[in-house]
Amino acid sequence: MKTMETRRKSAMDYEAPSYQEATEVSERRTSQYDSIIKPTGPKFFKARPNNNTIRILPPTWAGAKHYSYEVKVHSDVGAQKQQYICLDQNEMAPERGCPLCAERNQQGITYEDKEKLRAKSRNFIYLIDRFNSSTGPLLWSISTQSDKEILIQSLVKRTQEYLPIAHPTKGYDIDFHRDGEGLKTRYRGFMVSRESTPISTNSSEMRRWIDYIDNNPIPETLQFFSPKYIKEVYYGYEDPEKPERNEEERVSPRSRPPIDEDRRDSPRQEARGNGEDGPPWDEERGNNEGGGGNGGDRRTALRDRLDHTRR
């Protein structure tokens, strides 16, 4: 039987990885959180403190004129506060039957819990970071409010003209200011440049960037999870991928970490908002925190009902 070689003849035979190979290893996503973007998807843009300059890239999905792609996302799901793309409110979803929307429509649910379960809009755009253009096209998730502010700055009321800010050769750069960290992040002062410019003055670089967004339209980078998976994360099972569980495998509600006000500004929560496994949510993200009331009692009853059905 042929065996696989597991040793070099000598450490002196070592060959270092290329720059590209080393970069690919360093950029692999590793996180305990489920990402709403595929592992092979684009890198995320993180605005630096204070001044930023970006160039929004044109949309590359069918029928699009506006440069941003709206996605409805459920946040704060389960004990780990996961995020999942709604299966009922996004046309790209491979299957329907969102368990979070179903739970939200249950009779007797409190207003606070209903709001917490509401899928909120996120708007994704491709851009070039003008302060670090070597990174190429990056994905940024902005709130609907920020999207509108950029659009308003692109309108010239006096001449009834729209400045095509995302045009590849005749578009405009955008300046803005970032304040705060984590859930307290705010983006202010969006301003469209007074002069149009191409995405890049280097034709080969421009072609490379255009090829990337052509081959990776935003809707195709989204990662969806099955209704079964989302339901079991919401109800608190330890390993949602296991097809069968006995009573010992189930996670007791009392074993869940307590949710309190201190978690809002915890380093772990900040890391999630700004890390590579998820978009750097901005002002609307802070509104997703909250809940409480008698939602815990209702979840316990629903968990018991689900357990009874499984038996």
C-alpha positions as CSV (number, residue, x, y, z in Angstrom):
1,M,0.0,0.0,0.0
2,K,1.3,3.4,-1.0
3,T,1.7,5.8,2.0
4,M,1.5,9.5,1.8
5,E,4.8,11.3,2.5
6,T,4.6,13.4,5.6
7,R,8.2,14.4,6.0
8,R,10.7,16.4,4.0
9,K,14.1,14.9,3.3
10,S,15.5,17.9,5.2
11,A,14.4,21.2,6.7
12,M,16.9,22.7,4.3
13,D,14.5,21.8,1.4
14,Y,11.9,24.3,2.7
15,E,10.4,26.6,0.1
16,A,8.6,29.7,1.4
17,P,5.1,30.5,0.1
18,S,4.7,33.2,-2.5
19,Y,3.3,36.6,-1.5
20,Q,-0.1,35.6,-3.0
21,E,-0.2,32.3,-1.2
22,A,0.7,33.9,2.2
23,T,-1.9,36.6,1.6
24,E,-4.7,34.0,0.9
25,V,-3.9,32.2,4.2
26,S,-4.0,35.4,6.2
27,E,-7.3,36.5,4.7
28,R,-9.2,33.3,5.4
29,R,-12.3,34.0,7.5
30,T,-12.3,32.3,10.9
31,S,-15.1,33.1,13.3
32,Q,-17.6,31.5,15.6
33,Y,-20.3,33.5,14.0
34,D,-22.3,32.6,10.9
35,S,-21.6,35.1,8.1
36,I,-24.2,36.4,5.7
37,I,-21.5,36.5,3.0
38,K,-20.0,33.4,1.6
39,P,-16.6,32.4,2.9
40,T,-15.2,32.9,-0.7
41,G,-16.9,36.3,-0.9
42,P,-15.3,39.8,-1.1
43,K,-13.4,41.5,1.7
44,F,-15.2,44.0,3.8
45,F,-14.4,47.7,3.9
46,K,-13.9,49.2,7.4
47,A,-14.0,53.0,7.5
48,R,-11.0,54.5,9.3
49,P,-11.6,57.1,12.1
50,N,-12.2,60.6,10.9
51,N,-11.8,61.2,7.1
52,N,-12.4,58.7,4.4
53,T,-12.6,58.9,0.6
54,I,-14.3,56.1,-1.4
55,R,-15.3,55.4,-5.0
56,I,-18.6,53.5,-5.4
57,L,-18.5,50.9,-8.1
58,P,-21.3,50.2,-10.6
59,P,-23.9,47.4,-9.9
60,T,-23.3,44.2,-11.9
61,W,-26.5,42.3,-11.2
62,A,-29.3,42.1,-13.8
63,G,-31.6,45.1,-14.2
64,A,-29.8,47.3,-11.6
65,K,-29.5,51.0,-12.0
66,H,-28.8,52.0,-8.3
67,Y,-25.4,50.9,-7.0
68,S,-26.6,49.4,-3.7
69,Y,-28.3,46.1,-3.1
70,E,-30.8,46.0,-0.3
71,V,-30.9,42.9,1.9
72,K,-33.4,42.2,4.7
73,V,-31.4,40.8,7.7
74,H,-32.5,39.3,11.1
75,S,-30.1,40.3,13.9
76,D,-29.5,39.2,17.5
77,V,-30.6,35.6,16.8
78,G,-30.0,33.1,19.6
79,A,-27.6,33.3,22.5
80,Q,-24.7,34.2,20.2
81,K,-26.6,37.1,18.6
82,Q,-26.2,35.7,15.1
83,Q,-27.4,37.4,11.9
84,Y,-29.3,35.7,9.1
85,I,-30.7,36.8,5.8
86,C,-34.5,36.6,5.8
87,L,-35.7,33.7,3.7
88,D,-39.1,35.3,3.0
89,Q,-38.2,38.9,2.3
90,N,-35.3,38.4,-0.2
91,E,-35.9,37.3,-3.7
92,M,-32.5,35.6,-4.0
93,A,-33.4,33.2,-1.1
94,P,-33.1,29.6,-2.3
95,E,-36.1,28.5,-0.2
96,R,-39.0,30.1,1.7
97,G,-40.3,29.6,5.2
98,C,-38.4,32.0,7.5
99,P,-38.9,30.7,11.1
100,L,-38.1,34.1,12.5
101,C,-40.9,35.8,10.5
102,A,-43.2,33.0,11.5
103,E,-42.3,33.5,15.2
104,R,-42.9,37.2,14.8
105,N,-46.4,36.6,13.5
106,Q,-47.4,34.4,16.4
107,Q,-50.3,35.6,18.5
108,G,-49.5,37.0,21.9
109,I,-45.9,38.0,21.2
110,T,-44.8,41.2,22.9
111,Y,-44.2,44.4,20.9
112,E,-40.5,44.4,22.0
113,D,-39.9,40.8,20.8
114,K,-41.8,41.5,17.6
115,E,-39.5,44.5,16.9
116,K,-36.4,42.5,17.8
117,L,-37.4,39.8,15.3
118,R,-38.1,42.3,12.5
119,A,-35.8,41.9,9.5
120,K,-34.0,45.2,8.9
121,S,-32.6,46.6,5.7
122,R,-28.9,46.6,4.9
123,N,-27.6,48.1,1.7
124,F,-24.5,46.6,0.2
125,I,-22.2,48.4,-2.2
126,Y,-18.9,47.7,-3.9
127,L,-16.3,50.4,-3.5
128,I,-12.6,51.3,-3.8
129,D,-10.9,52.7,-0.7
130,R,-9.0,55.7,-2.1
131,F,-6.6,55.6,0.9
132,N,-5.8,52.0,0.2
133,S,-6.7,51.2,-3.4
134,S,-4.3,48.2,-3.6
135,T,-7.0,46.2,-1.8
136,G,-9.2,46.4,-4.9
137,P,-13.0,46.2,-4.7
138,L,-14.4,45.9,-1.1
139,L,-17.9,45.3,0.1
140,W,-19.5,47.8,2.5
141,S,-22.8,47.5,4.3
142,I,-24.5,50.8,5.0
143,S,-27.8,51.8,6.5
144,T,-30.7,53.0,4.4
145,Q,-30.2,56.5,5.9
146,S,-26.6,56.6,4.7
147,D,-27.6,55.3,1.3
148,K,-30.1,58.1,1.0
149,E,-27.7,60.8,2.2
150,I,-25.2,59.8,-0.5
151,L,-28.0,59.8,-3.1
152,I,-29.2,63.3,-2.1
153,Q,-25.6,64.6,-2.4
154,S,-25.6,63.2,-6.0
155,L,-28.6,65.4,-7.0
156,V,-28.2,68.9,-8.5
157,K,-31.6,70.5,-7.9
158,R,-30.7,73.7,-9.8
159,T,-30.2,71.8,-13.1
160,Q,-32.4,68.8,-12.2
161,E,-29.3,66.6,-12.9
162,Y,-28.1,63.4,-11.3
163,L,-24.3,63.0,-10.9
164,P,-23.5,59.4,-12.0
165,I,-21.2,58.7,-9.0
166,A,-20.8,55.0,-9.8
167,H,-19.9,55.4,-13.4
168,P,-16.6,53.6,-14.2
169,T,-15.1,56.4,-16.2
170,K,-17.2,59.5,-15.4
171,G,-18.0,58.9,-11.8
172,Y,-17.2,60.9,-8.6
173,D,-15.4,60.1,-5.4
174,I,-17.1,60.6,-2.0
175,D,-15.7,62.0,1.2
176,F,-17.2,61.3,4.6
177,H,-16.3,61.3,8.3
178,R,-16.5,58.4,10.7
179,D,-17.1,59.0,14.5
180,G,-17.2,56.4,17.3
181,E,-16.4,52.7,17.6
182,G,-18.5,49.5,17.5
183,L,-22.2,50.0,18.0
184,K,-21.6,53.8,18.5
185,T,-20.2,54.2,15.0
186,R,-21.6,57.1,13.0
187,Y,-20.9,58.2,9.4
188,R,-21.3,61.9,8.8
189,G,-20.8,64.6,6.2
190,F,-21.1,62.7,2.9
191,M,-19.8,64.9,0.1
192,V,-19.5,64.2,-3.6
193,S,-16.4,65.4,-5.3
194,R,-16.7,68.4,-7.6
195,E,-14.7,66.7,-10.4
196,S,-15.5,63.4,-12.2
197,T,-12.7,60.9,-12.6
198,P,-12.3,57.3,-13.8
199,I,-12.2,54.4,-11.3
200,S,-8.5,54.2,-12.0
201,T,-6.0,55.9,-14.4
202,N,-4.3,52.5,-14.8
203,S,-6.2,50.6,-17.5
204,S,-5.0,47.2,-16.4
205,E,-5.9,47.9,-12.8
206,M,-9.3,49.2,-13.8
207,R,-10.0,46.1,-16.0
208,R,-9.0,43.8,-13.1
209,W,-11.4,45.6,-10.7
210,I,-14.3,45.6,-13.3
211,D,-13.7,41.9,-13.9
212,Y,-13.9,41.1,-10.2
213,I,-17.3,42.8,-9.7
214,D,-18.6,41.4,-13.0
215,N,-17.7,37.9,-11.8
216,N,-19.0,38.4,-8.2
217,P,-22.3,40.4,-8.3
218,I,-23.4,41.2,-4.8
219,P,-26.6,38.9,-4.8
220,E,-24.4,35.9,-5.6
221,T,-22.1,36.5,-2.7
222,L,-24.9,36.2,-0.1
223,Q,-25.0,33.2,2.2
224,F,-28.3,31.7,3.1
225,F,-29.1,29.2,5.9
226,S,-31.9,26.6,5.9
227,P,-35.1,27.3,7.9
228,K,-34.2,24.3,10.1
229,Y,-30.7,25.6,10.9
230,I,-32.0,29.1,11.8
231,K,-34.9,27.7,13.9
232,E,-32.5,25.6,16.0
233,V,-30.1,28.4,16.5
234,Y,-33.0,30.6,17.6
235,Y,-34.3,28.0,20.1
236,G,-30.8,27.4,21.4
237,Y,-29.7,23.9,20.4
238,E,-26.0,23.3,20.9
239,D,-25.2,21.8,17.5
240,P,-27.9,22.6,14.9
241,E,-26.3,20.4,12.3
242,K,-26.9,17.2,14.2
243,P,-29.9,15.3,12.7
244,E,-31.0,13.7,16.0
245,R,-30.5,14.8,19.6
246,N,-31.3,13.3,22.9
247,E,-32.2,15.1,26.0
248,E,-28.5,15.3,27.1
249,E,-27.5,17.1,23.9
250,R,-30.0,19.9,24.3
251,V,-28.8,23.2,25.7
252,S,-30.7,24.1,28.9
253,P,-32.1,27.7,28.8
254,R,-30.4,28.2,32.1
255,S,-27.0,27.5,30.6
256,R,-27.3,30.4,28.2
257,P,-25.2,33.5,29.0
258,P,-27.3,36.3,30.6
259,I,-28.1,39.2,28.3
260,D,-27.5,42.5,30.0
261,E,-26.7,46.1,29.2
262,D,-23.0,45.6,29.5
263,R,-23.0,43.3,26.5
264,R,-23.8,46.3,24.2
265,D,-20.3,47.7,24.4
266,S,-18.4,44.5,25.1
267,P,-15.2,43.9,23.1
268,R,-16.7,40.7,21.7
269,Q,-19.7,42.6,20.3
270,E,-17.5,45.3,18.9
271,A,-15.2,42.8,17.2
272,R,-18.2,41.2,15.6
273,G,-19.4,44.5,14.2
274,N,-16.0,45.5,12.7
275,G,-14.4,42.1,12.1
276,E,-13.8,40.3,8.8
277,D,-16.6,37.8,9.3
278,G,-19.3,40.5,9.0
279,P,-20.0,43.9,7.6
280,P,-19.2,46.9,9.9
281,W,-22.8,47.8,10.8
282,D,-23.3,51.5,11.4
283,E,-26.0,53.6,13.0
284,E,-29.0,51.3,12.6
285,R,-27.1,48.4,14.2
286,G,-27.4,50.0,17.6
287,N,-31.2,49.9,17.3
288,N,-31.1,46.1,17.1
289,E,-30.2,45.8,20.8
290,G,-33.0,45.5,23.4
291,G,-35.9,43.2,23.9
292,G,-36.7,41.7,27.2
293,G,-40.2,41.8,28.7
294,N,-41.8,38.4,29.0
295,G,-40.2,37.1,25.8
296,G,-38.1,34.6,27.8
297,D,-41.3,32.9,29.1
298,R,-42.7,32.7,25.7
299,R,-39.5,31.2,24.2
300,T,-39.5,28.5,27.0
301,A,-43.0,27.5,26.1
302,L,-42.2,27.4,22.4
303,R,-39.1,25.3,23.1
304,D,-41.2,22.8,25.1
305,R,-43.7,22.6,22.3
306,L,-40.9,21.9,19.7
307,D,-39.4,19.3,22.0
308,H,-42.8,17.6,22.4
309,T,-43.1,17.5,18.5
310,R,-39.7,16.0,18.1
311,R,-40.5,13.1,20.5
